[in-house]
Amino acid sequence: MTDPRTSTCPNCSSIVEGESAGRFCGTCGQDNGRLRLEARGVLLDVLQNFVGWNSALVNTMRGLLTAPGQMVVEYVEGKRRRYVNPA
């Protein structure tokens, strides 16, 4: 008899067992909690990825326009996470 808490990961086809079955794959880390795509979920994911990436761009542009010297000093001092890499 198969365990009802066992499933197969749709991403890497490995077997996911136990309480985490159907949620996260231990092999590839994919979240398998919601397999059905909904327009709202897709839109929120796209927006979150865009805003997350864009915040560095916004911080860089704001720094270049308002206080370029301070932004360059912060970047040279190692405070680079908030700014877009110039390379």
LINRALIN-V372050 format. One record per pair of residues at least 4 apart in sequence whose C-alpha atoms are under 7 Angstrom apart, sorted by sequence separation. I is the first residue (numbers start at 1). J is the second residue. D is the distance in whole Angstrom. If there is no record, write none. Layout:
BEGIN
i=I j=J d=D
i=I j=J d=D
END
This chain:
BEGIN
i=9 j=13 d=5
i=17 j=21 d=5
i=20 j=24 d=6
i=25 j=29 d=5
i=37 j=41 d=7
i=38 j=42 d=6
i=39 j=43 d=6
i=40 j=44 d=6
i=41 j=45 d=6
i=42 j=46 d=6
i=43 j=47 d=6
i=44 j=48 d=6
i=45 j=49 d=6
i=46 j=50 d=6
i=47 j=51 d=6
i=48 j=52 d=6
i=49 j=53 d=6
i=50 j=54 d=6
i=51 j=55 d=6
i=54 j=58 d=6
i=55 j=59 d=6
i=56 j=60 d=6
i=57 j=61 d=6
i=58 j=62 d=6
i=59 j=63 d=6
i=60 j=64 d=6
i=61 j=65 d=6
i=62 j=66 d=6
i=63 j=67 d=5
i=64 j=68 d=4
i=67 j=71 d=6
i=68 j=72 d=6
i=69 j=73 d=6
i=70 j=74 d=6
i=71 j=75 d=6
i=72 j=76 d=6
i=73 j=77 d=6
i=74 j=78 d=6
i=75 j=79 d=5
i=8 j=13 d=6
i=9 j=14 d=5
i=16 j=21 d=5
i=24 j=29 d=6
i=25 j=30 d=5
i=37 j=42 d=7
i=63 j=68 d=6
i=74 j=79 d=5
i=75 j=80 d=5
i=8 j=14 d=6
i=9 j=15 d=6
i=24 j=30 d=6
i=25 j=31 d=7
i=8 j=15 d=5
i=9 j=16 d=7
i=24 j=31 d=5
i=64 j=71 d=7
i=7 j=15 d=6
i=8 j=16 d=6
i=23 j=31 d=6
i=24 j=32 d=6
i=63 j=71 d=5
i=6 j=15 d=7
i=7 j=16 d=5
i=16 j=25 d=6
i=23 j=32 d=5
i=6 j=16 d=6
i=7 j=17 d=7
i=16 j=26 d=7
i=22 j=32 d=6
i=23 j=33 d=4
i=6 j=17 d=4
i=22 j=33 d=6
i=5 j=17 d=6
i=6 j=18 d=6
i=5 j=18 d=5
i=5 j=19 d=7
i=7 j=21 d=6
i=6 j=21 d=6
i=7 j=22 d=6
i=5 j=21 d=5
i=9 j=25 d=6
i=12 j=28 d=7
i=59 j=82 d=7
i=60 j=83 d=5
i=59 j=83 d=6
i=60 j=84 d=6
i=56 j=82 d=5
i=57 j=83 d=7
i=56 j=83 d=5
i=57 j=84 d=6
i=56 j=84 d=5
END
